[in-house]
């Protein structure tokens, strides 16, 4: 459309909108934010508000909708939830002083990763913005990024800022796994990477992908922006020449922040710290999901998670930091032991723990309050909550000064009670200030002589108003006559209809209502002018004093951030001690060896759902020698999957420094935990259960080391019995082979034939779940013991699941018939076949031959009898493969 078709206001709107084409533009007009054209049509549907019109262009009405400026946050939240971004365009000059059209500028763009508003954020979760940079595209031959990757992450609501680099070469999966651990709300990257990002990121439910120009990611631009934002001496951690990609990711992130938050004060941002990934246990997306670390497996469940089981923190920043501890367990024995000793001290000293937790209860979200203060958006109540939080620090410091554990002693040494900042607030603000800083009534008497004088004048004017009201009531004889006030008409006399005949001639009518009329007089107008002037000056001065106080406190931003982190650590340590006491956790021994020994271990989440000691504990022994792979057989629902998960969770808890759910535990450091647990189709990616299973298993084999812990549950069940057995068998042999992998592994399976591996391969031990039979019924004892299962109890499990007895009887008849046909046909048993397999050296190509057969045959359509015939053919094939 031509500009000539538009009014000046609409031309201004179009000019601003052209700079933010992907955002819904909130355009400030008086007391409303208005949206026009397509923005209005889209927003009105999402916000469920009236769509109207203003003016016309080429004869067509211009769509319009709007929201009150004071209620904008709630509407913005709904648009963000719908996946939109919002550009906030403000009037940046006083309309009364403007010559012509009021000047307007976008002061902020609301995007998911750049939020700092308390109303828009969950208090116990971080709100991360992440940037990725790779200096080269993946190799066509290997699919790997030859120089690894750089990654930068920022939480604008707290000021947290860190960078890291992935090992060289790096896979797409390594990048995706790191993103999944961070759970950012937005991921920024140079547009050159758009076509090669992992497909999984595009379906990640909480991240908005933001491709940007490559220029801000160049090393020169990134360094300039970092040095401009932070003092050069603050960037010593990034001075290494090997951290180029991390610096480039940080530069791209800061440029995006500058672009979307043009009015932002960045003083609260910490200089980026370097976080080495090789000092953390690696947990990939599959493991985080299968172990139910943060979310239950089913989106529709409200089942507890590991985080919920361990989170006894009392502050929002403590809970946020605990999430990071859990997702990034340590691999250094000394650091783990430091945390253990601190938690142990809190466990053993009930008074210390109670006193610490009592002090923590009065501490609000120091991190986010500090950010609001530094960003100049904190209100008077924010400052008072900030004071109450700081007020608890001296007592906490006293308690920590009595501690003997190294970590708590070190925290005590660097403790900063921020007494001066706390006193500034309590000496300036009234104890219960209003929410807004612009309406007065927030500063104490004595803070400013000028403010005290204006308040005296205001009180005098108020007294004169009361006297005027009394005189006029006497003069007119109207007993109900009162002086009232509103924002539109100011001060006025209100006279009811019944008394209009008594109104004097010098009363000047201001407004007529249904049952009354409003008047003024020259004397009232004079008083109103004096009072209004004094109130305006008073409110303006109070606001000025408040902003000066806020700016003064903001100068201590970095000190407050440091203390918020210290408080969060103390909160976690005391909280983990509380969890250990309540749930009878014990202190594990951590070492650099390969032994994992757990006595009477329990699942930390499930046991809380079974109060009264109903959970059956189990022992575990793994090492890098004779017990590298534990093969666990037993029926469904007997507890195999729970056992696998509880071992992994115990190791994870131990490596964050926590006590563990066991009578005793010795944990050899694990560098990664891998899980192949459960079966589910990935329909969105067009993958069947079996393909998902094989893909996840392949990722494990690519990434695991001899120091990893692997959990495999029913590998091969997504295909036919014999193909599944073959794959499971070959997989077990590969993992056992020290030259190939040799990792500590828990392998649960229904393939009872695999138990023969114990007799012919070193490093494998058979375990099973105890079962008690009584007729057609079965009782699962949940106890893991050495040995092997010889039955699956499938029909008994079906009975427990509620399958009708008629179907169960028929199933028993079919089972007997199949067993009879198998014996009459004189076909080789599965046991005979497996005895042939185990006599072949693991270096023979048997697994590859079988896998080739899997690709070429329709194995899903076979009946049990056909499968037995297939078995005979397969045995003959194996005979031919023998050397």
N, C-alpha and C positions, 0 to 999 in steps of 0.2 A: 504494500500500500504506500501511497505517497505521503510524505510528511505534511503536505498541505491539507490533507484530509483530517488531520488530527489537531486537537487543541494543544497548547504549550505543555500542559500537564501530561497528556498522553505521549507527546514526543519525548518528554523527559523519561517517562516510564520505558518507552521503547529503546532509548539510548542505553539506559542502565541494564535492561533485560538482555540486550545484545552481548553484554559482557559476561553474563551468567546464563547461557542458553539451557543448561541442564538442570537449573534450579527453579523452584517456585519462588517468585519474587514477592516478598512482603514489603509493600510500598507505603511508607508512612504518610498519611494525609490527616492532619489534625489528631484526633484521639483514636484513630483506627489505622490498622494495616490493611490496605486494600490490594486486591489481586484483579488483574484484567486479562481479557482475551483467553487463550488456552489455559493459562494458569488458573483463572477463575473457574473455568468449566471443570478442570481436573480436581482442584482443591474443594470445590463445593460438594462434589460427590464423596470424597474421602472424609471430609469434616461434617458432612450432613448439615450444611448451612444453606441459606437461601441464595440462589443465583438470580441476580437482577441485572440492570444495565445502566450505563452512563453514557449519554451522548450517542452519536452515530458516526460510522465511517462508511462512505459509499452507500448510504441509505440503510445500512444494517446496524442494529444496536451493538454496542461494545459490551460484552459480558463483564460483570462485576460481582465480586463478593468481598466481604471484609470481616475482620474480627477486632474487638476492642484491644487497644495496645496493652492494657494492664492484664489481659487474660491470654496474651499471645503464647506463653510458654506451653500451656496445655494443648493448644492447637498444633504448635510445632512438633510436640511429642507424637501426636497422632500421625502427622505427615511422615516423620522419621520412621515410625513403626511400619508405615506402608511402603517403605523403601525409597522415599523421596529425600531430596536435600532442599534446604530453604535458605535463600539469600535475604538478609535483613537490611532494608534500605531506610535510613533514618533522615529526618530533617536536621541538617548540621548547622543551621543558623536560626535565630529567633524569627518566627514569622512576622512579628510586629516590627522588626527592624529591617526585614528583607525589602529590597527594591525589585519589584517584579516577582518572578517565580522563586519560591523558596529553594535554596540549594539542598540537594539530597545526595547521599553517598551510601554505598553498601559498607557497613561496618563489621559485618560478620556473616559467614556462611556456615549454617548448621549442617555438619556431616556426621555420620555415626562415629568416626574415629577422633573427632575434635571437640567433643562435648566436655564441658566442665560444670554444668548446671546440676546442682544436687537433685532437683526435681526430675531430671531426665536420666539419672544414672542409678543402677542398683548399688547400694552402699557397700556391699561385701564382695564386689567384683571389680577388677580393674577395667579400664576402658582404653584399650591399646590401639594405637595407629602404628602400622609397620610398613617399612619400605624394604624392597629387595633390589639388589644390584648384582649382575654378573657381567664381567668384562668380556665375555665371549659367549657365543651360542653353543649349545650342546654339540658334541662331536657326532657326525652322521654315522660313524661306525659303532660307537659305544653308547651313544645317547647320554654321555656324561658331560658336565661342565668341567673342562680341564683345569681351570684355576679356582674351582670351588665357587663360593658366593659370599656376598656381604649382606648383612641384615641389620637394620636399625629399628628400635621400638621405643615409643614414647607414650606416656599417659599424661595428657594435658591437664587432667583434673588433679594430679598430684605432683607433677613436675618430674616424675621418674623418666630417665632417658638412658638407654644402653645400646651397645652395638656388639655384634659378634661376627665371626667368619666361619664358614663351613670348610671341612677338610677338602683337600684336593686329591683326585677329582671328586665332584659331587654329583649325585644323581638327582633327578627330578623328585624322587620320593624323599630324599633327605631334606630338600627345601620344603616340601609339603608337610613332612613330619614336624619340622620346627615351627611352621605356621600353625599347625594344629595344637602344638603345646602352648603357644602364646595366646591363641584365640583372639586375634585382633578384630576390631570392628571394621577396619579398612586396611587394604593392602595396596601400597603405591609402588609402581615399578616403571622403568622406561618402556616406551611403547615397543621397542625392539624385542622385548621378551613376551609380548602378548600371545604370540602363536606357539610358544614352547612352554608355557606354564603348565604344571601338572593338572590334568583334567579334574582331579579330585578337588582342587581349589575352586573350581567354577561351580561346584555343587555344595561348597562349604556353607552352611546355613547362616552364619552370622557375619561373614566378611563381604564387604563391598570392594570389588576390584577396580582400581583406578589407574589406568595407563596414562603416563605423562610424557611430555617432551624429554628427550635424552639430555638436553643441555644442562639442566640443574644437577645431573648425576655425574658430570665430568669432574675429575679430581680437582682441577683448578677452581672451578666454581664452588664445589663442595667445601674446600678448605677456606675460601674467602668468606663464605656464609657462616661457617662454624666460628671462625676467628672474629667475625663481626658480632655474632650473637653472644659468644662467650669470650672471656679474656684469654689471650694466647696461652698464659701459664696454666689455665684450667684444663688445657687439652693435652697434658703430658702423657695421659694413658693412651692417646691415639697417635703419639709421635713416631711409633714404629713404622718403618717403610713397608712392612709386610701387611699393614692393615688398610691398604688403599681401597679395597672394595667396601669395607665397613664404613670408611669415611665418605665414600661416594653415596652409599645408601643413606647415611645421616644427612648429607647435603640435599638429596632429593626429598627427604622427609621434611626438613626445615623449610625448603622452598614451597612445598605444598601447604605447610602450616601458615607461612607468610601470605600465601595467595588467598587462602580461605578465611584467615583471621587478620585482616589488615590493621585493625585497631588494637590488636593484642599486645599487652605488655608481657614480654618474655622473661622478666627478671626471675620468675620462680622456677624456670627450667634448670635442672641440674646439668652441669657439663656431662656429656655422654661418658659412661663408664664402659670398659671392655669386659665382656663376660665370656670366658673361655669354655667352649662346649666340651672339651676333653676332660673336664673336672666334674662332670655330671653323668649320672645314669641316664641313658637314653630311653625314652618311652614314646613309641609311635602311636599314631591314631588308633590302630586296631587294639593295641594293648590298653590304652586309656579307656576305650569303649568296653572291651571284654572284662576288664577288672572293675568296671563301674566306679571309676575314680571320682568323677564329678557328676555323672548322669547315670540313671538306671538304663539297662539294655533296651527296655521298651519305653518309647516316648510317652506312652499312655500310663505308665506306672508312676506311683509316688513312693517307690521303694527307696530306702536310705542308701547312701553312697559312702565311700571311704571318707570323703571330706566331711560329711555330716557326722560320721562316727567319731572323728578326731577333733572336730572344731568346737573347742570349749573356750575360744577366744571371747573377749568382752569388748573389743574395739573393732570398728570397721577396718582400720589399717592392719590390725593383727590378722583378721580373717583373710584379707587380700594377700598378705605375705605368706600365710599358711598354704594357700593354693600354689604359690610359686615353690615353696619348699617341697610340696608333695609331687609336683610335676617335674621337679629337678632334684632328685635325691643325689647326695654327694657320693664320690668314689674315693675320697681321701680319708683314711682311718683317723688321722689326727683331728681333723675338723669334726668328724662324726662324734668322736670321743668327747670333744669339748662340749657339744650340745648335750650328750648323754649325762655328763657330770652336772651340768646346770639343771637338767630335768630331775636328776637323782636328788640333788639338794632340795629342790622344791617338793619332791615326793616325801623325803624323810623329815622335813620340817613343816608340819601342818600349820603352825602359826605364821611362818614366813609366807607360805602359799596363800593363806587366807587374807593376810594383810595386803599382799601384792594385788590380789584379785579385788579386794575391797577398794583399793585406790584406783584401779583400772576402771571400775564401774562409772566413775565420774568424768572419764576422759572421752570426749566426743571425737569426731573424725578430724584429727589435727592436720593430716595431710591435705585434705580437701578444703578445710577452713583456711589454712595457710594460703592455698592457691587462690581462693576467692578474695582474700585480703590483698594479695599481690596483684591480682587482676583488676582490683578496684571495683569489685561487684559485691563485696561483703556488706551486709546491712548491720544495724546496731545489735540485733539479736545474735548474729554470727559472731560479732566481737565479744559479746558477753559469754557465749558458749566457749569461745576461744580462751577467755580468761578463766572460766571454771575448769577447763582442761589443764591449762598451765598451772592452776592452783594445786593440782594433785601431784605435780612433779617433785616438789621438795620432799614430800613424805616418801615417795617411791625411791628417790635418791638415797634417803636415809636407810631404807630397808636393804637396798642393794649394797650399800657400803659395809654391811655386816656379812655378806656372802663370802664363801671360800672357794667356790668353783671358778675356774679360770675365766670362762665366758662372762659370767655375771660380774666378776671383779673388773674385767676390762670395760664392760658397759658402764659400771659405776665410776671408773676413772674418768671417762669422757662425758659424764652426765652433766647436763646443762639445764638448770631449773627455770631459766628464763624469768626470773623474779621481776626484773625491771619492766619487761613488756607486760607482764600480768598486772603490775601496779599501775602502769599508765592507764589501763582500761578501767580498773576499779576506782581510780581516783577521778576519772573523767565522766563515765556514763552513769546514768541512774540504774539502780539494781534490776529493774524490769522495763527495759526500753521498748518503744514501739517498733514495728517491723520496718517502717520507712524512715529514712534519714532526712527526708525533705519536709516533714510535717511538724517538726519541733518536738520538744518534750524529751530529748535524749541526753542532754548534758546536765551535769550537776551544778548546783550553785557554787560560786567561787572559782569556777574554771576560767571565766572571762568577766572582767569588770564591765565591759561594754554590754555583754549579754545580760548581766544582772541588772544593769540600768534599764535596758529595754523591757525586761520582765516587770520591773517596778512600774514603768510607764503603762504597760499593758494592764497590770492589775488596777492601776488608778483609773484607766479608761473603763474598765469593767465595772468599777464602783460607780463611776459617773453614769453609766448606762442603767444601772440598777436604780439610782436616784431619779433619773429621767423617767423611767417606767413608773415609779411610784407617784411622781408629780402629775404626770399625764392621766394616770388612773383617777387621781383625786379631782383634777380639773374637768375631766369629761364625765365622771361618774360611771364609767364603764369598768365594773369590777373584774371582768375577765380579760381586760386589755393586757397584752404582753408584748415585749420586744423579742423577736425571733430572728434566726439567721439561716440562710442557705447559700451555697456556692454561686447560684445564679443571680439572686436579687440582693445579696448582702443582708444588712440589718433592716428590719421593718416592724411596724406595729401591725398586729393582726386583730381585726374586729369582726365579730360574728354578724350575720345578717340581721339578727334581732336588735343589734345595737347601732346599726348604721345611722339612725336618726340622731344620735348623740355625737357624731363625729364633727369636730370643729372645722372651720373653714380653712385654717392653715395646714390641715392634713392633706398631703398630696398622694393621690392614688397611684400605686405601683403595679397591682395585679388584682384581678377578680377571680375568685374561686366559686365553687358551687354553693358553699355554706358560709363563706367569709370573704372579706376583702383586705388587702394589704396596703399600708400607707407609710409615708415617710414625712419628716419635718426638717426644716433647715438645721435645727439643733442636732437632730439624730444624724443627719448627713455629715455635719461637722465632726461629731464624735466618731462616726464610722470611718471617716478619712484618717483621723489621728490614730485610731486603733488599728486599722488595716495597714497603715504605713509601719507602725511599730511591730506588728505581727510578721509582716513580710521581711523587715530587717532582721527580726529575731530568728525566724526560720532560716533565712539565708545565712546568718552568722553561725547558727548551730550546725548547719550542713557543712559550712567551711571548716569549722572546728573538728567535725567528725572526719572529714576527708583528710585533714592534716594528721589526725591521730592514726587513721588507717594507713596512710603513707609512711608514717614514722615506724609503725609496727612492721610494715612490709620490708623495711631495710634489714630486718632480722630473718628474712625468709629462709636462707640456706641453713641457719642455725635451727630453725623450727623443723625443717625437713629432716635434718640429721636426728633430732630428738624424736620425731614421729617414728622414724625407722627403729630407733632404740626401744621405744615404747612397744612397737609392734613385735620386736623380738622377745621382749620380756613377757608380753601377752601370750605368745605362742608357747614359750617354754613353760610358763605356769599352767597354761591350758592343757598341754600334753601331760604334765604331771597330774593334773586333775583327772584326765582320761585314764591314765595308768592306775591311779588309786581306785577310781570307780569300777574299773573293769578287770582288775587283778592282772595288769600287764607286768612283765618282768624285763629287767635290763639285759639285753643281749650282749654277747661278746663279739666284737667286730675285728676282723683280721684280714690280711692280704692273701691268705691261702685259699684253697678251693673247697674247703669243707663247709657244708650247710647242715647243721644238726639242730633239729627242733624237737623238743620234748613236750608232748601234750599240747600241740599247737591248735589254735582255734581260728575261725574266720571272724575278723573284727566287726563285720557288719551283721552277718547272719546270727551270731551269738546274742546280739542285742535284741533280736526279734524273738529269741527263745529264752526269756528270763527264767531264773530259778535253776540254772545249771543244766538246761536241757540239751545244750550242744555237746556232741561227742567229740572229745579231742583226739588228735592223732599225732604220731611221731613221724619224723622225716629224717633221712640221712642221704645226702648227696656229696660226692667229692669228684675230683678229677682223675680218679684211678679206678677202683673196683665198682663204684656206684655212680657212674656217669649218667646212666639212663635207667630210670625206674619205669618198668612196664606194668601198668595198672589195669587189671581186667575186673569185670563185674557187670551186673545188670544196670540198665537205665534206672534212674531215680535212687541209686544206692549211695550217691554222694561223691562220685569220682570228680566231677567238675568242680564241686565246692572245695574238695581237697586240693586240687590243682591251684585254684585261685587263692586259697588261704596261704599256701606256701609263698606264692608270688607277693601277696600283700604283706606278709610278715617280713620278707626281704626288703621290700620297698620302705616299710615303716622303720626298719632297723637303719636303713641308710639315710633317712632324714634325721636320725638321732633319737627317734622315739623309742619308748619301751614297746614290747611286742606281746600279742595275745598267746602266751605259752608259759609253761612252767619254767623252761630254760631254753636258751637258743644261742648257738654259735654260728655266725654268718660270715662266710668268705665273700669279699667284695664282688659284686656283679656289675658289669659295665652296661648291660642292656637286658631288658625283659621282653621276651617275644611271646605272643599268644596266638594260637590257632584253636579257638574255642567256639563251639556253637555252629549252627548251620543256618544260613539265610541267603535267599536270592538277592542280587543287586539289580532289580528290574530297571532302575533308571539308567544303569550302565549297560544293560543288555546282557548281564552275566547270570548264569545259572548257579545253583548252590555249589555244584562241583567246581565250576570255574572260579568262583570266589574263594573256595577252599584251596585250590591249587595256586591261585595268584598270591594269597597270603602266605602259603608255605614257601613259595618261590622267593618272596621278599625276605623271609627269615633266613633262608639258605644264603642269600646274597649278602646279608648284613651281619649275621651273628659271628661271634668270635668264641674262642675256647673259654672266655670269662663270662659269657652270657648265660642267662637262665631261659630255657625254652619250655613252654607249655603246649603240648599237642593233645587235642581231645577229639577222638574219633576221626582221624584223618583217613580219607578214602570212603567214607560212608555215603558220599554224594553220587557214587557210581555203583556198578554191580559188585557183588560180593568179592569175586576173585580178582577183578581188576583193582578194587580198593585194597584188598589184602596185599597184592603185589606192590602197589605204590607205598603202602604203609611199611611193608617189610624193607623195601629198598631205602626208604627214608630213614628208618631206624639204623640200618647198617651205615649209611653215610654219616649220620650224626655221631655214631659210636666211633667211627674211624678218626683217630687222633690226627692223622695227616690231613684229613679233610676238614674236620671241625672239632669233635671231642668236647662239645659243650654239655653242661649239666642240664638234664632234660627229664621232665615228667611226661610220660606218653601213655594216655588212657586210650584203651581200644576195646572193641567187641571181638576182634579177631584173636580168639583164644589160641589159634595155631602159632601166633607169634611168640608165645611163651617158650617155645622150643629154642629160641635164640639164646636164652640164658645158658644152655648147655654147650653152645658152640662159639659164642662170641664173648670176649672178656669185656667187663665194664657194664654189663646189664644185669639187673635184678628184677625178679617178678614179685609183684604185690597184687593183692586182691581185696575186695570188700566182703566182710563176713556177712553171710546170709543164713537165716534160720527158716527151714521149710517145715510146713505142717499140712499134709495133704496137698490140695491145690493152692494153698495160701503160702505166702512168703513174707518174712519180716526182715527188713534191712537194718542191720545193726550199726551201720555207718562207721565201722572200725576197719582201718587199713592195716593189713597184716601181710607178712611174707607168704608167698604162695601164688597159685593161679586158679582162675575160675574155669570150670568145664561146661558151664551152661550160661545162657543169657537170661533165662526166666522171662522171656518176652510175653508169654501168655499171662503169667502172674502179674507182670507190670500193667498189662492191658486191663486186668481185673481191678487193680488199684486205681486205675484212671477212670473207672466207671463204665467200661465196655459191657454191654448186656450179656448175661450168662448164656443166652442162646448162641451168640456169636463165639463166645469162648469155647463152648462145647464143640462147635463145628471146627474151630481152630485146632483143638486137641486131636480130633479125628483126622484132619488133613495132615497134621504133623506126624502122627503114627503111620499114615499111609505113605508119606514121602520117605520116612525112615525105612519102612518095609521094602518099598520099591528100590531104594538105593542098595539095600543088602541083596535083594533078589537079582538085580542086574549085574552083580559082581563087579561094580565099578570101583575105581580107586577112591579111597576116602580122601578128604581134604588133608587129614593128618599125614597120609602116605605121600601126598604131593609136597607138603611142606618139608617132609624129611628129605625129599629129593632136592628141594631148593637150598636147604641149609648145608648140604654137602658140597655145594658149589662155592668156590671162593668169592668173596664180595667184589673182587675185581673183574669177574666175568660179566658179560654184557646182558645177563638175564633181565634186569629191570628195564633196560632200553628195549629189548624185544617185546616185553609185555606191554610197555607203554605204546609201542607202535601198534600192537594189536588193539589197544583201547581206542586209538584214533580211527581205526578202520572198521570196527564192528558196531552193530546196533545192540549194545549190551543191556539196554533198559527194557527190552521187550521179552526177555527170556523168562520161561517158567522155571521153578526149582529143578525139575527133571532135565530140562534142556541145559541148565547150568551144569548139572552133573556130567552130562555127555560132553559139554564144552571142556570140563575139567580133564576128561580122559584125553581129549585132543591136545590140551595144553601140556599134559605130562609127556606125551610123545614128542612134542616140540622141544621140551626141555632136554629130553634124552639126546636129541640131535645137536643141541647147543653144547653138550659136554665136550671138553677137549679130548 
